[in-house]
Amino acid sequence: MPADLAVLGLGQLGLPAAQAATAAGIGTVCFTPDTRAAAALNAGRPPASGALAASELRRMLAAGFRAVSDPAVLGRARSALICAPTPLGADGAPDLGGVREAATTLAPRLRPHTLVVLESAVCPGTTEDVVRPLLERGSGLRAGRDFHLAHAPGRLDPADRAPGQPRVIGGLTPACTEAAAAFYGRLADRVVRARGVREAEAAKVLETNLRHVTTALVNEMAVLCHDLGVDVWDVVRCAESRPSVPPAIRPGPGVGGHTVPMDPGRRLPLVELAKRINERMPRYVTRRAAALLNEHGKAARGARVLLLGVTYRPDQPDQERAPAADVAALLLALGADLSFHDPFAAEWRVADRPVPRAESPYEAAAAADLTLLLQHHATYDLQGLAAKAQLLLDTTGATPAGAAHRL
């Protein structure tokens, strides 16, 4: 099965990369050693992670996309993207096990003039110091001379994968950069050339940490404003009127998603502080919920609490590191009787315990002692929820002022 592109790694990076390439008319295969996962994709069954919708996968398959578990296919691809996940290890650095495995699998099948791009989130130096030696030893070829090697930070956020979003690329040599630029020019309206591989890798570190640091700042403001009796949502609205203030920064119950804070060598104390602040938010939300119940003559123990929205992004099924799970675990520890509703989750477990799903969020809100809005999906009628709920605590700021208690 010849292909122009081989994507190594299914999941939040690999499948969207394959989707974009297939849509651009590039013959694409996804490699995974998991034969069952490959068969499921080829049968039109997307992974439960929500990286692809079933309709999107059907369009890809109709355009010629295939998942394969035979590594021999890698030897017939002109370009290869390494999109292995890199979760943080115990030392706070990305776990490169998946990257090493992908590079080791690709290396003996690497042909001259092939373009290899690492998209996985890594610390600066990984492409040169980890991936390059593995590819060179396994292939007998030399990066920058016999094949092109580059880094292009992957786009995990669905908004970042929208058409027209620029892609950053940095090659081992100028020729590597231009080869990668030519490839990504088929996928994006704009290609931003970094000075080199390490600059491209560091750009991802900055992008990721900027989200966590700014979120930590506004979460601290939310706590301060509540203590002062100030409406933090109005504060944010006013602050955003200044052009230099980044838009769409909102407080919330925590920071979920696949992009975790990165602190190479623990040399970024501000990032570590931001991480601690954001990790405190589920406990703060739980305290606010318990205090609200107490103000209305009810204890958290035995209280019926409805959680609305358990995914980490609005209108997306992905639950990766969603703060709803932490909030739920803390409420369960207080003895609350939990139920949940989310249009993108048919079932939900917390601490290996199933949480009952409410069929109607409005009827469930009327029966609950407290309704906790953790994620605002577009299908929720917030005015209707506010009218039905005995108590509504909105952690998203989506309800109109005065319609609910807000973070």
ABEGO torsion letter per residue (X at the ends): XBBABBBBEBEAAAAAAAAAAAAAGBBBBBBBABAAAAAAAAAGBBBAAGABBAAAAAAAAAAGBBBBABAAAAAABABBBBABBBBBBAAGBBBAAAAAAAAAAAAAABBBGBBBBBABBBBBGAAAAAAAAAAAAAAGBBBGAABBBBBBBBBABAAAABBGBBBBBBBABAAAAAAAAAAAAAABABBBBBABAAAAAAAAAAAAAAAAAAAAAAAAAAAAAAAAGBBAAAAAAAAAABAABBBGBBBBAEBBEABBBBBBGGABAAAAAAAAAAAAAAAAAAAAAAAAAAAAGBBABGBBBBBBEABABBGBABABGBAAAAAAAAAAAAGBBBBBBBAABABBBBGGBBBBBBABAAAAAAABABBBBABBBAABBAAAAAAABABBBBAAGABBBGABBBX
